[in-house]
Amino acid sequence: MGALRHSPARPAGPARSGSPSTWAHVAQAAAALAASMGVGRFVYTPILPLMHAQAGLSASAGASLATANYVGYLAGALAGILVPALVRSPAVLRGSLIVLIGTLAGMSATHDTTVWAVLRLLAGLTSALIFVIAVSSLLSHLREHPAHLTGWAFGGIGAGIAVSGVIVLFLRSVDAWQVAWWASAGLAAVFTVASWNLRTESALAPTAGAAPQPRARTHRWFTALLVSYTLEGVGYIVAGTFLVAAIEQSSPGRLGSGAWVLAGLAAVPSSALWAWLARRWSRPDLLCAALVIQAVGIALPALVGGVAAALISAFLFGATFLGVATIALATGAHLRFPRSVALLTAGYSIGQILGPLVVTPLLRHGYHQALVLAAVLVVAAAVAAVVLRIGFPHHTA
C-alpha cells in the first residue's frame, strides 16, 4: 500500500519519480478512496452528534449503526478474497460508487433505525469493494514507482475526511442533519466523477510461479501482522466512530467537528511520510511506533480533556491511522503472501465489527471509558508488532 517495493533496491526504469499519467492514476485512486472511506465511511463520525441531538438517535443505536457498516465492510472484503475477478472489474468499481452515493442520500429520507442500519451495511460493503479495488490497482500499476506516490493516493482518505468534516461543521449552524447527509452524497458524487476512469488491477498481475515457497517461509510473520492489524481494527474504529462525540461531550460547541477536520488534514500527508520513513527504518519498527503514538492520541481526550488535548488527540490519530494501514498492507506485499490486501482488510473488518460491540456496555457512562479501552487494544496491537519484528525477513524478493 504505502511502500510497494519488495526490497529496498529499485530497478532502473524511466520516469520513476512519476510521469503525468502516473500522477493521474494516483489522483484517480485518491478520489476513489476519498469517496469510499473519507466520505462513505467516516462522514458518520461528525454527523453522529447531530443525529443524537436532532434525530433522537441513542448512543447504543449509534454503535449498532456503526457495527452494521463494519459488517458490510467485512462482506465486501471477503468478496474480494473469494471472487478475485471483482477486484479487476471497472463495472464493480463504478457500480459500488453509485450505490454508495445512494446510501448516503438515503440516510436523510427516514427516521427508521432499521433502514439506517441497512443503508450503513450497504455503504460498508461498497466501501470495502472500492477500497480493495483501488489498493489493488495501486499495487499492480505503481509497483515499480517510489513509495510516496501510493502514499499520496492514500492521502485521499484524509482529504475526504477533512472536506466532509468542514461541510458538516458549517451545517451545524443550521441544525440540519438531513442536509449533512445530502451534502456528503454530493461530495461523494464529485469524487466518483474524478475516479470514474481508474484503471483496475491488471489481469496479468505478477508471479504465480514462486508462490508456494514464499507462502511457507512467511506464514508466521504474516500471522503476527494479521493479529496486530486486527487488534488495530478494534481499537482504531472506536476512536474513528466516537472521537467527535467524546470531545463534544466535555467540550460543547464545534470543537469536536473542528478536531475531526484537523484529523483529516493530518491524514493527507501521513501515508507519504510513513512510506518515506520506511526507506530508513524497518516496517515492523515503524508499525510499532505508529501504534504507540496512536494509542496516546486515542487516550488523551479521556484522560486529560480540554481544547489542547482534543486537538493533539485529533492530530495524532489523523497522522497515524492511515500510516498503520499503509505500513501493514505494504508489509503484507513485502512478504508476498497471497491475497494479502484482501486478507488483512478482512481481519481489520472483523476488528471493526468487534469494536463497537465491545464498548457498547461502556457507553452508558459516556465515551471516555470506551476511548481508554480502545487505547489499550491499540497497545496490544503494538505488542504484536514487536513479535513481528523478531527475525523479520527484510528481503523476500
Secondary structure, DSSP 8 states (H G I E B T S, - for coil): -----SSS-----TTTT--HHHHHHHHHHHHHHIIIIIITTTTHHHHHHHHHHHS---HHHHHHHHHHHHHHHHHHHHHHHH-GGGGG-HHHHHHHHHHHHHHHHHGGG---HHHHHHHHHHHHHHHHHHHHHHHHHHHHHSTTS-HHHHHHHHHHHHHHHHHHHHHHHHHGGGT-HHHHHHHHHHHHHHHHHHHTT-----TT-S-STT-HHHHHHHHHHHHHHHHHHHHHHHHHHHHHHHHHHHHHHHS-SSHHHHHHHHHHHHHTTHHHHHHHHTTTS-HHHHHHHHHHHHHHHHHHHHHT-SHHHHHHHHHHHHHHHHHHHHHHHHHHHHTT-TTHHHHHHHHHHHHHHHHHHHHGGGGGG-SHHHHHHHHHHHHHHHHHHHHHHTT--S---
